[in-house]
Amino acid sequence: MKLSTAGDPVMTQEDTKVEVGLDLKAGTLVLIQDGKGLTPHHAVVQFAAPDGRPWMAQQVTFTGAGPDGTSGSLVVDLLNDACDGPRDGIPDAIWRVVTFAATSAGDVGITYAPPAP
């Protein structure tokens, strides 16, 4: 799978939070939840650095089209319940989107590496 975007990422920044929006090219990613597919065309990744800790990806929201053409969205919480590390079981494709967003946001001071497999 090769992920790519259309246009430039859109970033909004608060003191301890950055959101990066990516327009995904059609057909580069398909997500399946409960047997239903979603072909995302946009992703918004939220990064946070509370209390001066390193930047962590905390959530990604995908919007796109379902198999029947209707609009849909999928929100993925990336942090574990203790909010001190990544949640287990997140597919590699989602971490690729997160890393892509972090690379795009590097100029606002985010340094980020996806969790080790």
Order of alpha helices (4+ residues) and beta strands (2+ residues): beta-beta-beta-beta-beta-beta-alpha
